[in-house]
Amino acid sequence: MSRRDGLAWEIGRDLGRHKFQLLLLLSILASAMTVIVVTNMTRGLTSSQNELLDERDQFDIEWRHLLLEQNALAEHSRVSEIARERLQMQRPSPLKERIVNLP
């Protein structure tokens, strides 16, 4: 046996004698890698959540503006003015009014 083969054999025997410590070392490394992966995933998800919350806030602001615009466009005075000016509508006289009774 060469010196290099003897060294590999000794390392293998030494690892065989310390199986529990080797198992603990591998467990620690696996746990550390899991912590790193979970931390990275958590950061990514937190970033995505913040972006979605910002987008929700923007949609909420846009919704409020649309409600204000809708209320402004539906005001009675504005509708009356458009009916008079653009459509040349006017209120009928009491003699021209007709009451329709539905059966």
C-alpha positions in Angstrom: 0.0 0.0 0.0 1.2 3.4 -0.9 1.3 6.2 1.6 -1.6 8.0 0.0 -3.8 4.8 0.2 -2.8 4.4 3.8 -3.9 8.0 4.6 -7.3 7.5 2.9 -7.7 4.2 4.8 -6.9 5.9 8.1 -9.4 8.8 7.4 -12.1 6.2 6.5 -11.4 4.3 9.8 -11.4 7.5 11.8 -14.8 8.6 10.3 -16.2 5.1 11.0 -15.2 5.5 14.7 -16.9 8.9 14.9 -20.2 8.2 13.2 -22.3 10.1 15.7 -20.1 13.3 15.4 -20.2 13.0 11.6 -24.0 12.6 11.7 -24.2 15.7 13.9 -22.0 17.7 11.5 -24.1 16.8 8.5 -27.3 17.6 10.5 -25.9 21.0 11.4 -24.9 21.7 7.8 -28.3 20.7 6.5 -30.0 22.8 9.2 -27.9 25.8 8.2 -28.7 25.4 4.5 -32.4 25.1 5.4 -32.2 28.3 7.4 -30.6 30.1 4.5 -33.1 28.9 2.0 -36.1 29.7 4.2 -34.7 33.2 5.0 -34.3 33.9 1.3 -37.8 32.7 0.5 -39.2 34.8 3.4 -37.5 37.9 2.1 -38.8 37.3 -1.4 -42.3 36.7 -0.2 -42.2 39.8 2.1 -41.1 41.9 -0.9 -43.9 40.5 -3.0 -46.4 41.2 -0.3 -45.2 44.8 0.0 -45.5 45.3 -3.7 -49.1 43.9 -3.7 -50.0 46.1 -0.8 -48.8 49.1 -2.6 -50.7 48.1 -5.7 -53.8 47.6 -3.6 -53.4 51.1 -2.1 -53.1 52.5 -5.7 -56.3 50.7 -6.8 -58.1 52.0 -3.7 -57.1 55.5 -4.4 -58.2 55.1 -8.1 -61.5 53.6 -6.9 -62.1 56.6 -4.7 -61.4 59.0 -7.5 -63.7 57.1 -9.8 -66.5 57.3 -7.2 -66.0 61.1 -6.9 -66.1 61.4 -10.6 -69.2 59.3 -10.9 -71.0 61.4 -8.2 -69.9 64.6 -10.0 -71.2 63.4 -13.3 -74.5 62.1 -11.9 -75.5 65.3 -10.1 -79.0 66.4 -10.9 -78.1 69.9 -11.9 -75.5 68.7 -14.4 -77.9 66.2 -15.9 -80.6 68.9 -16.1 -78.2 71.3 -17.8 -77.1 68.7 -20.4 -80.8 67.9 -21.1 -81.6 71.6 -21.7 -78.5 72.7 -23.6 -77.5 69.7 -25.7 -80.8 67.9 -26.2 -83.0 71.0 -26.2 -85.3 69.2 -23.7 -87.7 71.2 -21.6 -90.2 70.6 -18.9 -93.7 69.8 -20.3 -96.5 72.1 -19.4 -99.2 70.7 -17.1 -101.6 70.4 -20.1 -99.2 68.2 -22.0 -98.5 65.8 -19.1 -99.9 62.3 -19.4 -100.3 59.8 -16.6 -99.8 56.2 -17.6 -101.3 53.5 -15.4 -99.8 50.1 -15.8 -102.1 47.1 -15.5 
